[in-house]
Amino acid sequence: MMAQIQQPEDKLNLAPKKFNMWIFIFTSFMFFAALTSGFIVYSGGTGHGIHIKLPNAFIYSTASIILSSITMYLASSAAKGLQFAKQRMYLSLTIALGVIFFFIQIYAWYVLVNKMGIYFSNPNASQSFIYVFTGMHLLHILAGIMLLGNTLWRSYRNVPQVKNLFNMQMSSIFWHFVDIIWIYLYVFLLLNQY
């Protein structure tokens, strides 16, 4: 009887947190839109483009983040179906793919600096935007990995299913958002590389 009373209360208490997540996503989206707009204004006004071929590492990181979106979806589906072992397995895979994405991006920076001679402080500031875009996105990836880790840790605790589903939903919303933002940034960079 008590559990039935607590679940509607839990849903009411969790609603403001979900609203806050959507506000954060909206402001993050506006932030990335402002960055890309800044690039367009700068490169259009000065005639500077990136004028480089992006490192192939970005292709591999894009593949890893798309796969992580699939595993996140599978984790959410497993949680809804009360398949907790599968939920944890797919969450762990999502975290692993997020970490792989992170290190591939760092390797792409290595390629930019050591093999292509493109530094953050560059006479062509359009090329510096690559570091700004990817660096700001990596901060969001780190936040997402921590959120996923927290959700995984909580799944091992005996929490009510409403809270487990809420944690999965919040993690899923955020993770799919960072996936979409990366695809947007990568396509934007591809379209402006020459």
VENDABEL-V684017 format. One record per residue. N is the residue number from 0. RES is the residue in three letters. PHI is phi as a letter, one per 30 degrees, with the letter a starting at -180 (999 if undefined). Layout:
N&RES&PHI  N&RES&PHI
This chain:
0&MET&999  1&MET&d  2&ALA&d  3&GLN&d  4&ILE&d  5&GLN&d  6&GLN&d  7&PRO&d  8&GLU&d  9&ASP&e  10&LYS&d  11&LEU&d  12&ASN&d  13&LEU&d  14&ALA&e  15&PRO&d  16&LYS&d  17&LYS&d  18&PHE&d  19&ASN&d  20&MET&d  21&TRP&d  22&ILE&d  23&PHE&d  24&ILE&d  25&PHE&d  26&THR&d  27&SER&d  28&PHE&d  29&MET&d  30&PHE&d  31&PHE&d  32&ALA&d  33&ALA&d  34&LEU&d  35&THR&d  36&SER&d  37&GLY&d  38&PHE&d  39&ILE&d  40&VAL&d  41&TYR&d  42&SER&d  43&GLY&d  44&GLY&d  45&THR&c  46&GLY&i  47&HIS&d  48&GLY&c  49&ILE&d  50&HIS&h  51&ILE&b  52&LYS&d  53&LEU&d  54&PRO&d  55&ASN&d  56&ALA&e  57&PHE&d  58&ILE&d  59&TYR&d  60&SER&d  61&THR&d  62&ALA&d  63&SER&d  64&ILE&d  65&ILE&d  66&LEU&d  67&SER&d  68&SER&d  69&ILE&d  70&THR&d  71&MET&d  72&TYR&d  73&LEU&d  74&ALA&d  75&SER&d  76&SER&d  77&ALA&d  78&ALA&d  79&LYS&d  80&GLY&d  81&LEU&i  82&GLN&c  83&PHE&d  84&ALA&d  85&LYS&d  86&GLN&e  87&ARG&d  88&MET&d  89&TYR&d  90&LEU&d  91&SER&d  92&LEU&d  93&THR&d  94&ILE&d  95&ALA&d  96&LEU&d  97&GLY&d  98&VAL&d  99&ILE&d  100&PHE&e  101&PHE&e  102&PHE&d  103&ILE&d  104&GLN&d  105&ILE&d  106&TYR&d  107&ALA&d  108&TRP&d  109&TYR&e  110&VAL&d  111&LEU&e  112&VAL&d  113&ASN&d  114&LYS&c  115&MET&c  116&GLY&i  117&ILE&c  118&TYR&c  119&PHE&d  120&SER&d  121&ASN&b  122&PRO&e  123&ASN&c  124&ALA&d  125&SER&e  126&GLN&d  127&SER&d  128&PHE&d  129&ILE&e  130&TYR&d  131&VAL&d  132&PHE&e  133&THR&d  134&GLY&d  135&MET&d  136&HIS&d  137&LEU&d  138&LEU&d  139&HIS&d  140&ILE&d  141&LEU&d  142&ALA&d  143&GLY&d  144&ILE&d  145&MET&d  146&LEU&d  147&LEU&d  148&GLY&d  149&ASN&d  150&THR&d  151&LEU&d  152&TRP&e  153&ARG&d  154&SER&d  155&TYR&d  156&ARG&d  157&ASN&d  158&VAL&c  159&PRO&d  160&GLN&e  161&VAL&d  162&LYS&d  163&ASN&d  164&LEU&d  165&PHE&d  166&ASN&e  167&MET&d  168&GLN&d  169&MET&d  170&SER&d  171&SER&d  172&ILE&e  173&PHE&d  174&TRP&d  175&HIS&d  176&PHE&d  177&VAL&d  178&ASP&d  179&ILE&d  180&ILE&d  181&TRP&d  182&ILE&e  183&TYR&e  184&LEU&d  185&TYR&d  186&VAL&d  187&PHE&d  188&LEU&d  189&LEU&d  190&LEU&d  191&ASN&c  192&GLN&d  193&TYR&b
